[in-house]
Amino acid sequence: FKILTTPRGTITAYGGLLLLTAVFSFSPDQSARSGVLSPDRPADEALLERPNMLLIMIDTLRADHVGTYGFPEPISPNMDALAEESVLFEKAYASASWTRASTASLFTAMSPSAHSCDVKVAMLPDDVTTIAEVLKGQGYVTAGLPNNIHVTRSFNFQQGFDWFNYQAPDYIAGATESSSQLSMYNVVRKLRDKLVGGKKRVEDYYQPADFVFGNAQKFISANKDKRWFTFVHLMEPHDPYFERPFTGEGIGRAEMPNPPPELEGEMRKAYQQEITWMDNEIGKFLDWIKSEGLYDDTVIVVTADHGEEFLEHGGWWHGTTLYEEQIHVPLIVKLADGRWGGTRVPWQVRQMDTAATLAALAGAMLPMEWQGDDLFEEDFDGLVSVLNAETPAATDADGEVAEAGEADIDAPPPVPSRQALSEQRARIVLAEENLEGNVLTSVIAGGYKYIRANEGN
C-alpha cells in the first residue's frame, strides 16, 4: 500500500487497513489460555527451606554496556548495585545470537544443535526438559512472562509453566499472536506508522518493562505463601531504539536493515538510553521485592539472550555473527541472604549453566541430557576467599617473602592468582547459529575463539 497525498489516497489507505483488519480478525489464534495464576500447590516444609527464583532475561543487552562490566558512563546504576550483592560472572556467553535459539538453551541447558530449536521454523521439542519443568517437579509454582514472539506458545516455550502469559504487543488491525507472524502484518504496521506521521508506539512492538513487572508482581503476590519461579523478559535494548524521554521517534531494523555508518553515534546513544530507562524499572521492581520481605529469600538472576553489534565487525543488529559483541552477555546471580555477594568470577562460563544452577539451588537432580553445569561447584566456597582477597606473595616457613627458587617445600602452596584460576576453571563455550543464511559455529577455549562459517557467508 502506498499513501497518496490526496484525500482519495488517504481514504484508500484507511480502506486497506479495514480490509486487513477483517483478514487478521478471522485468522485463527493458536495460543492457549495463560494457565493458572495461583496453582493449588502448597509448599511443604522441605521446599520452604529453598529460595524463590527470579530469572530476568534482557533481550539484546551486551555485557560491555553495563556499568559493572566496565561501561564508562553510569547508565545502569540499579543493575550495578545488584551486582555488588551478587556473584558476577565476567565472561558469560550465550549459545546463539538470536532470541529463540538462545532462550531455548537458557531454558534447557543444551546447545542449539542438541535442543534443535535453532532455525526460524523450529519449535522447542516436547521431549526436552526445561528449567520450569524441573522446578515445577520440585513443588515450585512457575510463571513465564515472554515478551518476544520467538519464545511464546507458538513455538512451544510454555512447557513447565503454570502461568504462561505472553506480554503481547498491542496488535494492529485485530491481529493475533499467530497472524502477527505473517509477512503481511509488517506491511500493515508500516502503513499505520505512515498514517500517523511516522510516530511509533512502544506497545506496537513489545510491552514496556513497567507493564511486565506489574504482571510479575501480580503472580508473586498471589503465591507469597509458596515457593515460586518467575521468568521475566524485558525488551527495551532491542530495536526499535526509542528516544527517551519518549517522543514517538525510534530507529528500527525493519525500516533500516543496513544503516549508514554516520548513524553509529546516534544509534549507540539511543541504545544506551533504552538501557537506562529499563534499569530504572528494574530498580523499582527490586524495591518492591524488598518491601514485600522477599529479597533475602530470593535468588535473582539477570542475564541476556544475546548482544548487539554497532559496526564492530562491519555490521549491525544481531543474529548475524558470533563475535563478542553478539554473544558476550551479563550474568549476575544474587543468592539467598546475599551469599558470596560482591564476588567477581573471572573464568569463562556458559549462559546455559544458569538452568543447572537454579535446579541445584532447588535441590533437584539435573536431567541427564542437560549439558550445562552448576556455576557453584562443590569447592566454590573455598574459591571465594581467593577471588575476594589480594593475592599474597609466596613466603618461606618463617613468613619472609621467598626469593626465586628459595621457597620452603613444606610451606603451603602460594594462593593462585585470578588469572591462574581463570585459566584452570574456564568452561569450553560452544555457540551455534543458523539464521537467514548465516550458518556459524564457534568454540572458545584456551583464550582463543574459533569461528567456522558456511561457504559464501
C-alpha positions in Angstrom: 0.0 0.0 0.0 1.2 3.5 -0.8 -0.3 6.5 0.9 -1.1 9.3 -1.5 -1.2 12.9 -0.6 -4.7 13.4 -1.9 -7.8 12.8 0.3 -8.7 9.9 -2.0 -5.3 8.4 -1.3 -5.8 8.7 2.4 -9.3 7.1 2.2 -7.8 4.3 0.1 -5.2 3.7 2.7 -7.7 3.5 5.5 -9.8 1.2 3.4 -6.8 -1.1 3.1 -6.4 -1.1 6.8 -10.1 -2.0 7.3 -9.8 -4.9 4.8 -6.7 -6.2 6.6 -8.4 -5.9 9.9 -11.1 -8.3 8.7 -8.4 -10.7 7.4 -6.4 -10.7 10.7 -9.6 -10.9 12.9 -10.6 -14.1 11.2 -7.1 -15.6 11.5 -7.1 -18.4 14.0 -5.2 -17.7 17.2 -3.3 -20.8 18.1 -2.3 -19.6 21.6 -3.9 -21.3 24.5 -5.1 -19.8 27.7 -2.5 -18.4 30.1 -2.9 -21.1 32.7 -3.4 -20.8 36.4 -2.3 -17.7 38.2 -2.2 -19.3 41.7 -2.0 -23.1 41.4 -3.1 -25.3 44.3 0.4 -26.4 45.2 1.2 -25.6 48.8 4.9 -25.7 49.7 5.9 -28.5 52.1 8.4 -27.8 54.9 11.4 -29.1 52.9 10.6 -26.8 50.0 10.2 -23.8 52.2 13.9 -24.2 53.1 14.7 -23.5 49.4 14.7 -20.0 47.9 12.3 -18.4 45.4 13.7 -18.0 41.9 13.6 -14.8 39.7 15.1 -15.0 36.2 15.3 -11.7 34.4 16.3 -12.1 30.7 17.0 -8.8 29.0 16.7 -9.0 25.2 19.7 -7.7 23.3 21.8 -6.5 26.2 25.6 -6.8 25.5 27.7 -7.2 28.6 30.1 -4.3 27.9 27.1 -1.8 28.1 26.5 -2.5 31.8 28.5 -0.3 34.3 29.7 -3.2 36.4 31.1 -4.8 33.3 33.2 -1.7 32.5 30.9 0.7 30.7 32.4 4.2 31.5 29.1 6.0 32.0 26.5 5.4 34.7 23.7 4.1 32.5 22.8 1.0 34.7 23.0 2.0 38.4 20.4 -0.5 39.6 22.0 -3.5 37.9 25.4 -2.3 39.1 24.0 -2.0 42.7 22.5 -5.5 42.4 25.9 -6.8 41.2 27.5 -5.6 44.4 25.3 -8.0 46.3 25.7 -10.8 43.8 28.1 -13.2 42.2 29.1 -11.6 38.8 30.4 -13.8 36.0 32.8 -11.7 34.0 32.9 -14.0 30.9 29.5 -15.5 30.3 28.5 -16.5 26.8 25.2 -17.1 25.1 24.7 -20.2 22.9 23.5 -18.2 19.9 23.0 -14.5 18.9 19.2 -14.6 18.3 16.4 -15.0 20.7 14.7 -18.3 20.1 17.8 -20.5 19.9 19.5 -18.7 22.8 16.4 -18.8 25.1 15.9 -22.4 24.3 19.5 -23.0 25.6 18.8 -20.9 28.6 15.7 -23.0 29.4 17.1 -26.5 28.6 20.8 -26.2 29.4 21.5 -27.6 25.9 23.3 -26.3 22.9 21.2 -25.3 19.9 22.0 -28.4 17.9 21.1 -30.5 20.9 17.7 -29.0 21.6 17.1 -28.5 17.8 15.2 -25.2 18.3 17.8 -23.4 16.2 16.1 -22.2 13.0 13.2 -19.9 12.3 10.7 -22.6 11.6 11.7 -24.8 14.6 9.7 -25.3 17.8 11.0 -26.3 21.2 10.5 -30.1 21.2 8.2 -31.7 23.7 10.8 -34.2 24.8 13.3 -31.6 26.1 13.3 -30.8 29.8 13.0 -27.1 30.8 14.1 -25.5 34.0 10.4 -24.7 34.6 9.5 -28.4 34.4 12.3 -29.3 36.8 11.3 -26.6 39.3 7.6 -27.5 39.0 8.6 -31.1 39.7 10.2 -29.8 43.0 6.9 -28.2 44.0 7.5 -24.6 42.8 4.7 -22.7 41.2 6.0 -21.3 37.9 5.3 -18.2 35.8 6.7 -17.2 32.4 6.3 -13.7 31.0 7.8 -13.8 27.5 7.9 -10.6 25.6 9.0 -11.7 22.2 7.0 -13.8 19.7 10.0 -16.1 19.3 9.6 -17.7 22.7 5.8 -18.0 23.1 3.3 -20.8 22.8 3.6 -20.5 19.0 7.0 -22.2 19.4 6.1 -24.4 22.4 8.0 -22.5 25.1 5.2 -22.8 27.7 6.5 -26.2 28.9 6.5 -26.4 32.7 4.9 -23.0 33.4 1.7 -22.9 35.4 1.0 -19.4 34.3 2.4 -18.5 30.9 1.4 -15.0 29.8 2.8 -13.7 26.6 3.3 -9.9 27.0 1.9 -9.4 23.6 2.2 -6.1 21.8 -1.0 -4.1 21.1 -1.6 -5.8 17.8 -2.7 -3.7 14.9 -5.8 -4.4 12.8 -7.1 -7.1 15.2 -4.2 -9.4 14.6 -3.4 -12.3 17.0 -0.2 -14.0 18.1 -0.4 -16.4 15.1 -1.4 -13.9 12.4 1.2 -11.4 13.6 3.8 -13.7 12.2 2.6 -13.3 8.7 4.7 -11.0 6.4 1.6 -9.0 5.6 1.5 -7.9 9.3 4.7 -5.9 8.8 3.1 -4.2 5.8 0.1 -3.2 8.0 2.4 -1.8 10.7 4.4 0.3 8.2 1.1 1.6 6.7 -0.2 2.5 10.1 3.0 4.3 11.0 2.8 6.4 7.9 -0.8 7.3 8.6 0.1 8.7 12.0 3.0 10.7 10.7 5.8 8.2 11.3 5.3 8.2 15.1 5.9 4.8 16.7 4.4 3.3 19.9 6.4 1.0 22.1 3.4 -1.2 22.7 3.1 -1.9 19.0 6.4 -3.9 19.3 6.5 -5.2 22.9 5.3 -4.4 26.3 7.5 -2.0 28.4 9.3 -3.1 31.5 6.9 -1.5 33.9 4.0 -3.4 32.4 5.9 -6.7 32.5 7.0 -6.2 36.1 3.4 -5.3 37.0 2.4 -8.8 35.9 5.3 -10.3 37.8 4.1 -8.6 40.9 0.6 -10.0 40.3 1.9 -13.6 40.2 4.3 -13.2 43.1 1.6 -11.6 45.3 -0.8 -14.4 44.5 1.8 -17.0 45.6 3.6 -15.5 48.5 2.9 -18.5 50.8 4.5 -20.9 48.3 7.9 -21.2 46.5 7.8 -19.6 43.1 9.9 -19.3 39.9 9.2 -16.3 37.7 10.7 -15.7 34.3 10.6 -12.0 33.2 11.5 -11.0 29.7 12.5 -7.3 29.1 12.8 -5.8 25.6 14.0 -2.2 25.8 17.5 -2.7 24.4 16.0 -4.4 21.4 15.2 -2.3 18.3 13.4 -0.1 17.7 15.6 2.2 19.9 13.1 4.8 21.1 14.1 8.3 22.1 13.9 8.8 25.9 12.0 10.8 27.1 9.6 9.2 24.7 8.8 11.2 21.6 7.5 8.6 19.2 10.8 8.6 17.3 12.7 5.4 17.0 15.3 3.6 14.9 14.3 0.1 13.8 15.8 -2.8 11.9 12.7 -3.3 9.7 12.9 0.2 8.3 16.7 0.4 8.2 18.4 -3.1 7.9 21.7 -1.5 6.9 22.1 1.9 8.5 24.7 4.3 7.1 27.9 4.4 9.2 27.3 8.1 10.2 24.3 6.9 12.4 26.6 4.9 14.7 26.8 7.5 17.4 23.1 8.3 17.3 22.2 4.6 17.5 24.6 3.9 20.3 23.2 6.8 22.3 19.6 5.6 21.7 20.5 2.1 22.8 22.1 3.4 25.9 19.1 5.5 26.8 16.9 2.4 26.5 19.1 0.5 28.9 18.9 3.4 31.4 15.1 3.6 31.1 14.8 -0.2 31.7 17.3 -0.2 34.5 15.2 2.4 36.3 12.2 0.0 36.2 14.4 -2.9 37.4 15.3 -0.7 40.4 11.6 -0.1 41.2 10.8 -3.8 41.0 13.7 -4.7 43.3 12.5 -2.1 45.7 9.1 -3.7 45.6 10.6 -7.2 46.2 12.4 -5.8 49.3 9.2 -4.0 50.6 7.4 -7.4 50.4 10.1 -9.0 52.5 11.1 -11.4 49.7 14.5 -10.1 48.7 16.7 -12.1 51.1 14.9 -15.3 50.3 15.0 -15.0 46.6 17.7 -16.0 44.0 17.8 -13.3 41.4 19.5 -13.9 38.0 20.0 -11.1 35.5 21.2 -12.1 32.0 20.6 -11.5 28.3 19.8 -13.7 25.4 22.4 -12.1 23.2 24.1 -8.7 22.4 24.1 -6.2 19.6 26.6 -5.0 17.0 27.4 -1.4 16.2 29.8 -1.8 13.3 32.5 -3.6 15.3 32.8 -6.1 12.5 31.2 -4.1 9.7 27.6 -4.8 10.5 24.6 -4.0 12.7 21.9 -5.6 14.9 22.2 -9.3 15.9 21.7 -12.9 14.6 24.5 -12.4 12.1 27.8 -13.3 13.8 29.2 -15.0 16.8 31.7 -12.2 17.7 32.0 -10.9 21.3 29.5 -8.0 20.9 26.8 -10.5 19.9 27.3 -13.4 22.4 29.2 -12.0 25.5 26.3 -11.3 27.9 25.9 -10.2 31.5 25.3 -12.9 34.1 24.6 -11.7 37.6 23.4 -14.1 40.3 22.2 -12.8 43.7 21.9 -15.7 46.0 19.6 -16.0 49.1 20.8 -14.0 52.0 23.4 -12.4 49.8 25.8 -15.3 50.0 29.1 -14.6 48.3 27.9 -11.1 47.5 30.4 -8.9 45.6 32.3 -11.8 44.2 33.5 -11.5 40.6 34.2 -14.7 38.8 36.9 -14.4 36.1 36.7 -17.7 34.4 34.6 -18.5 31.4 31.1 -19.9 31.8 28.1 -20.6 29.6 24.7 -18.9 29.9 23.2 -22.4 29.6 24.8 -23.2 33.0 22.1 -21.0 34.5 19.4 -23.7 34.4 21.6 -26.2 36.1 22.5 -23.7 38.8 18.8 -22.9 39.6 18.0 -26.6 39.6 20.8 -27.3 42.0 19.8 -24.5 44.3 16.3 -26.0 44.3 17.7 -29.4 45.4 16.7 -31.1 42.1 18.5 -33.7 40.1 19.8 -32.4 36.8 18.3 -34.1 33.8 20.8 -36.5 32.1 20.6 -34.7 28.7 21.5 -31.3 30.1 24.9 -30.1 29.0 25.1 -27.1 31.4 26.7 -27.4 34.8 26.1 -25.8 38.2 28.0 -22.5 38.4 28.7 -23.0 42.0 30.9 -26.1 42.1 31.5 -28.0 45.3 34.7 -26.1 46.1 33.3 -22.7 45.2 33.1 -21.6 48.8 36.9 -22.1 49.1 37.5 -20.2 45.9 35.5 -17.1 47.1 38.2 -16.2 49.7 40.8 -16.3 46.9 38.7 -14.2 44.5 37.9 -11.6 47.1 41.5 -11.3 48.5 44.6 -9.7 47.4 47.0 -12.5 46.2 49.9 -12.6 48.6 53.4 -13.4 47.5 54.9 -16.8 48.2 56.6 -16.9 51.6 59.0 -19.2 53.3 58.4 -21.1 56.6 59.3 -18.0 58.7 56.9 -15.9 56.8 59.6 -14.0 54.9 59.0 -13.3 51.2 60.9 -16.0 49.4 63.4 -15.3 46.8 63.1 -17.0 43.5 63.9 -20.7 43.9 64.1 -20.5 47.7 60.5 -21.2 48.8 60.2 -23.8 51.6 58.9 -27.0 50.2 56.9 -27.6 53.4 55.1 -24.2 53.2 51.5 -24.2 51.8 51.4 -23.5 48.1 51.0 -19.9 47.1 47.5 -18.6 46.6 46.7 -18.9 42.8 46.1 -15.6 41.0 42.8 -14.7 39.4 44.5 -15.2 36.0 45.5 -18.8 37.0 42.1 -19.6 38.3 40.5 -18.2 35.1 42.7 -20.5 33.0 42.1 -23.5 35.2 38.3 -23.2 35.6 37.3 -21.9 32.1 34.5 -23.9 30.6 34.6 -24.6 26.9 31.9 -22.5 25.1 30.1 -23.7 22.0 27.9 -21.3 20.2 25.8 -22.1 17.1 23.9 -20.0 14.5 21.6 -21.0 11.7 19.6 -17.9 10.7 18.8 -16.3 7.4 21.6 -17.8 5.5 24.2 -17.5 8.3 25.4 -20.9 9.4 28.0 -20.5 12.1 29.7 -22.4 14.8 32.2 -21.1 17.3 34.3 -22.6 20.1 36.0 -20.6 22.8 38.8 -22.4 24.7 42.3 -21.7 25.9 41.9 -18.0 25.4 41.1 -18.3 21.7 37.9 -18.3 19.7 37.5 -20.3 16.5 34.6 -19.4 14.2 33.5 -21.6 11.3 31.2 -20.0 8.7 29.3 -21.6 5.8 30.8 -21.0 2.3 29.6 -17.8 0.8 28.6 -16.3 4.2 
